[in-house]
Amino acid sequence: MEIFFIVAYVMLAVALSIVLFCRGTKIIRVSPASLSTAHQTTANFFSAGLLNQPEEAFQFMLDHPSFKGEEIFLVPNSNLGVDYKSTCNKIEQVIVEHDFKKVRFFGISLGTKVGHYFAVKQAYQMTNVVADGENDLRYIEIECYDINPCWTPEFLKPKLGMALQLIIPIINVIGIVLIFVMPIPIIRSSGLWFSPMLFTSQLELITYHSERGDYFETQLSRLSKKLRYHELNAVTAIIINDQDEFLNNQKIIEYYRRNKSVIIFEVETRHGDTIGSGTVYREAIDAILANR
């Protein structure tokens, strides 16, 4: 009987793994129904950070007059975990399908990685022949607006980075034992419910992605020194917090200032609190979009 339960558990675990392997995020269009994508050349994509969704996290700016007549898409987080490669492929399909010439990426914390992914892929295509069946992104204008950027472990405060490296392996072991609980939304954050699977995958990506050689880092390492800065030059502006509990603002500023034209705006609030301090972030966005 015990063998039966073990075999059944393993089979269900395998089935769940297959589902997770095929996971992906559905890109949500929130532009007015009267707006036809057939006549638009600019699209704006919004991706939230840790345990949050873009509709709530960007509520402070989705109605900004700068987006009038432009397409708006939300990039939600899936409770089955983070898979930015699959997600960005779907965004790419949307861009190519509607022939957008200019794309803006607004990201919060880990969500800033979406825009940087595209900038890196574009730079890589500039130094290589575009493969058959691959979409040509070389002539699309990309702008990234990073709020509390956390797409690399280098931006974490040292003690937090060390703590995460110690905690993540323990969480992964617990996750294997409780694999059927992991996709269930039992963590409440920002008035929404999220799964331990999403939370764990986001923490892993924040903590390890540079070391594990994912697509983003692999492509970046292949670029020539000249085009390595293409990813950085795609950034129009960043917003940092003077009270950030998690990020090393000095490191962030040092990195982004290599782009001489980037706008760096500091707000007086906690890390990524765009819901509780929406007014503060709105004022920052107003100033940034007025000077772009």
DAMOTA-V222489 format. One record per residue. N is the residue number from 1. D_FIRST is the distance of its C-alpha to the first C-alpha in Angstrom with 1 decimal. Layout:
n=N d_first=D_FIRST
n=N d_first=D_FIRST
//
This chain:
n=1 d_first=0.0
n=2 d_first=3.8
n=3 d_first=5.4
n=4 d_first=5.1
n=5 d_first=6.5
n=6 d_first=8.7
n=7 d_first=10.0
n=8 d_first=10.6
n=9 d_first=12.4
n=10 d_first=14.4
n=11 d_first=15.4
n=12 d_first=16.6
n=13 d_first=18.4
n=14 d_first=20.1
n=15 d_first=21.2
n=16 d_first=22.5
n=17 d_first=24.3
n=18 d_first=26.0
n=19 d_first=27.2
n=20 d_first=28.6
n=21 d_first=30.2
n=22 d_first=32.1
n=23 d_first=33.1
n=24 d_first=36.7
n=25 d_first=39.2
n=26 d_first=41.4
n=27 d_first=45.0
n=28 d_first=46.7
n=29 d_first=50.4
n=30 d_first=52.2
n=31 d_first=55.7
n=32 d_first=57.9
n=33 d_first=57.3
n=34 d_first=61.0
n=35 d_first=60.7
n=36 d_first=60.2
n=37 d_first=58.5
n=38 d_first=60.7
n=39 d_first=63.7
n=40 d_first=62.1
n=41 d_first=62.2
n=42 d_first=60.5
n=43 d_first=57.0
n=44 d_first=55.5
n=45 d_first=51.8
n=46 d_first=50.3
n=47 d_first=47.2
n=48 d_first=46.0
n=49 d_first=44.4
n=50 d_first=41.6
n=51 d_first=39.8
n=52 d_first=42.5
n=53 d_first=43.6
n=54 d_first=47.0
n=55 d_first=48.1
n=56 d_first=48.1
n=57 d_first=49.0
n=58 d_first=52.0
n=59 d_first=53.2
n=60 d_first=56.2
n=61 d_first=57.5
n=62 d_first=56.1
n=63 d_first=59.3
n=64 d_first=61.6
n=65 d_first=64.8
n=66 d_first=64.5
n=67 d_first=61.7
n=68 d_first=63.8
n=69 d_first=63.8
n=70 d_first=60.9
n=71 d_first=57.2
n=72 d_first=54.6
n=73 d_first=50.9
n=74 d_first=48.0
n=75 d_first=45.2
n=76 d_first=42.3
n=77 d_first=39.4
n=78 d_first=35.9
n=79 d_first=33.0
n=80 d_first=31.0
n=81 d_first=33.1
n=82 d_first=36.4
n=83 d_first=37.3
n=84 d_first=41.0
n=85 d_first=41.5
n=86 d_first=40.0
n=87 d_first=41.9
n=88 d_first=45.1
n=89 d_first=44.8
n=90 d_first=44.7
n=91 d_first=47.7
n=92 d_first=49.5
n=93 d_first=48.9
n=94 d_first=50.5
n=95 d_first=53.4
n=96 d_first=54.1
n=97 d_first=53.7
n=98 d_first=56.3
n=99 d_first=58.4
n=100 d_first=58.7
n=101 d_first=61.3
n=102 d_first=60.6
n=103 d_first=57.3
n=104 d_first=56.9
n=105 d_first=53.7
n=106 d_first=53.4
n=107 d_first=50.5
n=108 d_first=49.5
n=109 d_first=48.0
n=110 d_first=45.1
n=111 d_first=46.2
n=112 d_first=49.4
n=113 d_first=47.4
n=114 d_first=47.6
n=115 d_first=51.3
n=116 d_first=51.5
n=117 d_first=49.0
n=118 d_first=51.5
n=119 d_first=54.4
n=120 d_first=52.8
n=121 d_first=51.9
n=122 d_first=55.4
n=123 d_first=56.9
n=124 d_first=54.9
n=125 d_first=56.1
n=126 d_first=59.6
n=127 d_first=59.5
n=128 d_first=57.5
n=129 d_first=57.8
n=130 d_first=55.7
n=131 d_first=53.1
n=132 d_first=53.0
n=133 d_first=50.9
n=134 d_first=51.0
n=135 d_first=52.9
n=136 d_first=56.1
n=137 d_first=56.2
n=138 d_first=59.3
n=139 d_first=61.7
n=140 d_first=59.8
n=141 d_first=61.2
n=142 d_first=58.5
n=143 d_first=59.0
n=144 d_first=56.4
n=145 d_first=56.8
n=146 d_first=54.5
n=147 d_first=53.8
n=148 d_first=52.5
n=149 d_first=51.4
n=150 d_first=48.2
n=151 d_first=47.2
n=152 d_first=47.4
n=153 d_first=46.3
n=154 d_first=49.9
n=155 d_first=50.8
n=156 d_first=48.5
n=157 d_first=50.0
n=158 d_first=49.3
n=159 d_first=47.4
n=160 d_first=45.1
n=161 d_first=44.4
n=162 d_first=43.5
n=163 d_first=41.2
n=164 d_first=39.3
n=165 d_first=38.8
n=166 d_first=37.2
n=167 d_first=35.1
n=168 d_first=33.8
n=169 d_first=31.5
n=170 d_first=29.9
n=171 d_first=29.4
n=172 d_first=27.9
n=173 d_first=25.2
n=174 d_first=24.4
n=175 d_first=24.5
n=176 d_first=21.8
n=177 d_first=19.4
n=178 d_first=20.5
n=179 d_first=21.1
n=180 d_first=20.5
n=181 d_first=23.0
n=182 d_first=25.6
n=183 d_first=27.2
n=184 d_first=27.6
n=185 d_first=31.2
n=186 d_first=31.1
n=187 d_first=34.1
n=188 d_first=37.5
n=189 d_first=40.6
n=190 d_first=44.0
n=191 d_first=43.0
n=192 d_first=40.1
n=193 d_first=36.3
n=194 d_first=34.7
n=195 d_first=31.3
n=196 d_first=30.2
n=197 d_first=29.8
n=198 d_first=33.4
n=199 d_first=34.6
n=200 d_first=32.8
n=201 d_first=34.0
n=202 d_first=37.5
n=203 d_first=37.6
n=204 d_first=36.5
n=205 d_first=39.2
n=206 d_first=41.8
n=207 d_first=40.9
n=208 d_first=40.2
n=209 d_first=41.5
n=210 d_first=44.7
n=211 d_first=42.8
n=212 d_first=40.1
n=213 d_first=42.7
n=214 d_first=41.7
n=215 d_first=43.9
n=216 d_first=46.4
n=217 d_first=47.1
n=218 d_first=47.0
n=219 d_first=49.6
n=220 d_first=51.7
n=221 d_first=51.9
n=222 d_first=53.2
n=223 d_first=56.1
n=224 d_first=59.6
n=225 d_first=61.0
n=226 d_first=63.2
n=227 d_first=60.5
n=228 d_first=58.0
n=229 d_first=60.2
n=230 d_first=59.7
n=231 d_first=56.5
n=232 d_first=58.4
n=233 d_first=61.4
n=234 d_first=59.4
n=235 d_first=59.0
n=236 d_first=61.7
n=237 d_first=60.9
n=238 d_first=58.5
n=239 d_first=58.1
n=240 d_first=57.1
n=241 d_first=56.9
n=242 d_first=59.0
n=243 d_first=56.3
n=244 d_first=53.3
n=245 d_first=50.6
n=246 d_first=48.6
n=247 d_first=51.0
n=248 d_first=53.8
n=249 d_first=56.7
n=250 d_first=59.0
n=251 d_first=56.7
n=252 d_first=56.4
n=253 d_first=60.1
n=254 d_first=60.8
n=255 d_first=58.6
n=256 d_first=59.9
n=257 d_first=63.6
n=258 d_first=63.6
n=259 d_first=64.0
n=260 d_first=67.5
n=261 d_first=67.4
n=262 d_first=64.2
n=263 d_first=64.6
n=264 d_first=62.9
n=265 d_first=62.8
n=266 d_first=61.7
n=267 d_first=60.7
n=268 d_first=60.4
n=269 d_first=56.9
n=270 d_first=53.3
n=271 d_first=51.0
n=272 d_first=50.5
n=273 d_first=51.2
n=274 d_first=52.6
n=275 d_first=51.4
n=276 d_first=53.0
n=277 d_first=55.9
n=278 d_first=56.4
n=279 d_first=60.2
n=280 d_first=60.5
n=281 d_first=58.6
n=282 d_first=60.6
n=283 d_first=63.8
n=284 d_first=62.6
n=285 d_first=61.6
n=286 d_first=65.0
n=287 d_first=66.8
n=288 d_first=64.8
n=289 d_first=65.1
n=290 d_first=68.7
n=291 d_first=69.4
n=292 d_first=67.2
//
